[in-house]
Amino acid sequence: MDLSRFPRRRYTPFVTPLEPLPHFSAALAATCPDGQGPEVWIKRDDMLGLFPGGNKTRKLEFLVADALAQGADTLITCGAPQSNHCRITLAAAVKEGLKCRFVIEERVPGSFHEDASGNHFMFRLFGVEAITVVPGGSNMAAAMQLVADELASQGRKGYIIAGGGSNAIGGLGYVACAQELQQQLFEHGVQIDRVVVGSGSSGTHGGLVAGFLGNHIHIPIVGIGVSRDPADQQPLVLKEAQAVADLLGLGLTVKPEDVTCVGGYWQPKYSVPNAKMVEAVQLLARTEAIPLDPVYTGKIMAGLIGLARQGFFRPGERVLFLHTGGLPSLHAYEGEVLGRTPVAD
Ligand SMILES: *Cc1c(COP(=O)(O)O)cnc(C)c1O
């Protein structure tokens, strides 16, 4: 598929590494039925550019190129108080000489603190121009439009980026990832049986689904929900994948069976730590020295571990875990991840 007709900025000057996780796989297998588990590999999208990068880096390559083409001087986006997406959008803005403003949704009441660490600290360090805090459940699109209107009244031009950078243009980032992975598997001579990915605002999961369909990659994808169970998440991913497929002009209908979602690992609430997340973060850190984050990748890996223990994967099945980043928020939850601060079950 030819992506070269879409404007794109480049924020990662290399292909993210694809690595086996032998110690992690052995430790996991020891806890699975009959001591048999999957052979787990990882794609290090936590090493993407705009350090410390993550999946938002890939989406922003296309979104920021579009903002620049439209003559914008300010990026406007939204997220939670520890939003990786906001921090990486700000990093892209700084790199491009643009200003950046956020609307922060306090999904957990009282969770926004001016002096917070993690991503919030980096908002300050990288010099965000303004932050508007709104209560959970607010109309985020309307709140961002207000910011854009205010800029327009000053003769400036804002470019609104949807939450998580998940729209058709942002999803192209994960079509590009699908193509990168396809080439990489060919070059390494590695076959993968399944991909496990996080599923939140759905640009990553949906973009990958569209990219796999468009490139005839027949590897099943499992999306682990970070904020919704399948009944709510699957339609969102389907809609995103279809929007990306339409933008690409693939002329195909994404079918419900193309989108597999798994729930049960994000509870009690988006971003609130749980015991399975803590186990997953500690296990990967102590077997492979790779940090996961508490809000997303820790819960996504908990999903992979849980599926392995239920016998969802065939013994020896090669499962690729897509590490989508999130490092800074680990520092906002140090006590929980080290087991010093109690967490939910
Ligand atoms: C945003 C994010 C996700 C979820 O990706 P979506 O495209 O929003 O579904 C997963 N992991 C990390 C670290 C993220 O920041």
The ligand as a MOL file (V3000), in Angstrom:
LIG
                    3D

  0  0  0     0  0            999 V3000
M  V30 BEGIN CTAB
M  V30 COUNTS 15 15 0 0 0
M  V30 BEGIN ATOM
M  V30 1 C -2.8080 5.9720 24.3530 0
M  V30 2 C -2.0790 4.7460 24.7800 0
M  V30 3 C -2.5610 3.4570 24.4860 0
M  V30 4 C -3.8940 3.2060 23.8150 0
M  V30 5 O -3.8270 3.4580 22.4430 0
M  V30 6 P -5.1290 3.9700 21.6640 0
M  V30 7 O -4.6500 4.2350 20.2990 0
M  V30 8 O -5.6070 5.1750 22.3890 0
M  V30 9 O -6.1360 2.8780 21.7170 0
M  V30 10 C -1.7970 2.3530 24.8440 0
M  V30 11 N -0.6130 2.5160 25.4970 0
M  V30 12 C -0.1360 3.7320 25.8200 0
M  V30 13 C 1.1320 3.8160 26.5640 0
M  V30 14 C -0.8510 4.8920 25.4810 0
M  V30 15 O -0.3530 6.0960 25.8260 0
M  V30 END ATOM
M  V30 BEGIN BOND
M  V30 1 1 1 2
M  V30 2 1 2 3
M  V30 3 2 2 14
M  V30 4 1 3 4
M  V30 5 2 3 10
M  V30 6 1 4 5
M  V30 7 1 5 6
M  V30 8 2 6 7
M  V30 9 1 6 8
M  V30 10 1 6 9
M  V30 11 1 10 11
M  V30 12 2 11 12
M  V30 13 1 12 13
M  V30 14 1 12 14
M  V30 15 1 14 15
M  V30 END BOND
M  V30 END CTAB
M  END
